[in-house]
Amino acid sequence: MIKTRRPSGQPETQTAASPPDSEPASRTDDLYTRIAQRAYELYERRGREHGHDLDDWLAAERELLSR
């Protein structure tokens, strides 16, 4: 929430608007879930070796967004 002052000095409360072309939340949540699942599959394929979570996430993201 953003508070601004009116010319009269009275506070005015405004909410930040989302961009008009933003995706619906459910579609974004679904994409996030699919990326997370694919990243986990990559982690398992590597033998559950820790320390590559960002690499797995970015690889999963590239895979799914390129389709």
GIHU-V972845 format. One record per pair of residues at least 12 apart in sequence whose ideal C-beta (glycine too) atoms are under 10 Angstrom apart, sorted by the first residue. I is the first residue (numbers start at 1). J is the second residue. D is the distance in whole Angstrom. If there is no record, write none. Layout:
I;J;D / I;J;D
//
This chain:
1;13;6 / 1;14;7 / 1;15;6 / 1;16;8 / 2;14;5 / 2;15;7 / 2;16;6 / 31;61;9 / 31;64;7 / 31;65;8 / 32;61;10 / 34;60;8 / 34;61;10 / 34;63;10 / 34;64;6 / 35;56;10 / 35;57;7 / 35;58;9 / 35;59;10 / 35;60;5 / 35;61;5 / 35;62;10 / 35;63;9 / 35;64;6 / 35;65;9 / 36;56;10 / 36;57;8 / 36;60;8 / 37;60;8 / 37;64;10 / 38;56;8 / 38;57;9 / 38;59;8 / 38;60;4 / 38;61;8 / 38;62;10 / 38;63;6 / 38;64;6 / 39;52;10 / 39;53;7 / 39;54;9 / 39;55;9 / 39;56;4 / 39;57;5 / 39;58;9 / 39;59;7 / 39;60;4 / 39;61;8 / 39;63;10 / 39;64;10 / 40;53;10 / 40;56;8 / 40;57;10 / 40;60;8 / 41;56;9 / 41;60;8 / 42;55;8 / 42;56;4 / 42;57;9 / 42;59;6 / 42;60;6 / 42;63;9 / 43;55;10 / 43;56;5 / 43;57;10 / 43;60;10 / 44;56;10
//
